[in-house]
């Protein structure tokens, strides 16, 4: 049994260096700005929403148009026994008429306004979706970065454990150590292999997600992600909330929806007034029965009687309720944005401080502690568990450092989506060239 354990441990040790070396392979560097541009150019959801917007814009043009005029051709007062004889009776006439429906003053403009507001809301919904896509690309990009860094740390720790195994073997060979230390180090390498398999699968899933956002084959390889820099962040809550109210498509879409309900309410009031149809008829006659056959004409106007008051009051109440609902949703969205801004700024500040603390203090100290533990173990002043504990401590702090770097950038991407502006470059995030 003991021989089998030694054999398996040595087999794992022999296999691991080759496996971990693949994590350090050089990959082409990805450019975040280019990835975002590709997503906005290729993503079919953006293209589909653009077509939907153009559809609504054309629909708005139709809404304010008059109905087609009606042309009428008829024979009036014809004699049945002699239907094509127009001189048989003086009242037989060949009539040409035209009529046009005219809605009450202001209705056409309000109908057009409702449709235009609907198109405007759809436009801002599209811009909001673009923000979501940009945020998704950035989040996935930095999640891949953290996964790659975790794999690099695993590879480094694998090499450290190789050194530990060598030290333990040397001590065991001269009778100063125990074989159990070798087994413990090999077990730790097995744990690293388990983590490596999980992280590689995680990276594969993130690659698939990123490629889906970019609308390219899911097997397209994603290169290395350069180390991000935490730039000074000088934006306050009030300033960011003001930017959100100016730039956030979600809020603009809700404001357009409120404008639509206001126009619909005004249109509902107009429904209490009648619509008109004006008509003109020209009647051509032939001389008959002593009549000289003088031509005649007719003018007319017809209109509906808006007596169904209950239905019209219900229409007015419906539009008023919709306006109240849209206003409440806008206020709720603003409140949610206000809370999100405060929370994201707080998380970013925490991550920034942690990254500075890890880089400037904790990691160098942990490295020194590990180096000291190695020296102490060589001379038998500490046991092997203390050596492994120092290695694990450094491993966790390094992962926490890169986790803080990545999470800071992810929170920044979420904050930019919340505000609707590129906070690093000081421009609006929404790219209007993709309309």
VENFEN-V269589 format. One record per run of one state. SS is the DSSP state (H for helix, E for strand, C for the rest). FROM is the first residue (numbers start at 0). LEN is the number of residues. If there is no record, write none. Layout:
BEGIN
[[SS FROM LEN] [SS FROM LEN]]
END
This chain:
BEGIN
[[C 0 1] [H 1 23] [C 24 4] [E 28 1] [C 29 2] [H 31 11] [C 42 1] [H 43 20] [C 63 6] [E 69 7] [C 76 3] [H 79 3] [C 82 10] [E 92 10] [C 102 4] [H 106 67] [C 173 5] [H 178 35] [C 213 10] [E 223 1] [C 224 12] [H 236 11] [C 247 1] [H 248 22] [C 270 5] [E 275 10] [C 285 2] [E 287 1] [C 288 2] [E 290 1] [C 291 4] [E 295 8] [C 303 5] [H 308 70] [C 378 5] [H 383 36] [C 419 1] [E 420 2] [C 422 4] [E 426 2] [C 428 3] [H 431 3] [C 434 1]]
END
